[in-house]
Amino acid sequence: MLFGDVSRPTDDDGRWWTYAQSLTKQPMKAMLTGPVTIVELVVSFATIFPAQHACRQIALAIRDEVADLEAAPPA
């Protein structure tokens, strides 16, 4: 249930991406689920937030995740 601001306490995806990239010499692409898809899944359950606000909150968390993936050192 979504009832407050969305946060991203750790950079788990960046660590997993860095580890996976270290296992290959080929370039890898990180894929993230977009905010609209996430909101559609969350709104299908009970939610207190309006969908537009929830989408914006999730998009901000994804923006931080993308920044961390871009900053991850190449393997």
C-alpha angles and dihedrals in degrees: 000000000000111000108143145019116320116239137181108213098179139028097232095147092054092052093048091047092050090049093047092047090053089061095062140040091215119095114258131210122218115219124202130184111245125241096249092055091048092048091050089055094045096043090054084072127050114296135174095200122081109249093244092056092045091051091051092049092050092046090055091053091048090049089058090047091052091049091052092048091050090050094047111116116251114249 
